[in-house]
């Protein structure tokens, strides 16, 4: 059985539904993810309820408040694709 991609993660879907509600925030996430993917420094994106850490290979999403909410780890490629999709939906 194959491992689901980051796009299939319920935590990622929750993050998009609760935090990425405006085009400007999707654009900010894309900008930082693309910079990290090129090896450039990319500051965390800290929103209302989530913190996003950008690495060249992996993006990590953590919840600020919910105890027991497991961080979501998404490959750089899957994260960029998911944010682009979300951006088109807004």
Protein Blocks (a to p, Z undefined) as FASTA:
>chain_A
ZZddfklpmklmmmmmmmmmcfklmmmmmmmmmmmmnopacdddddfkbccdddfkbccd
ddfklghiacddddfklmmmmmmmmmmmZZ
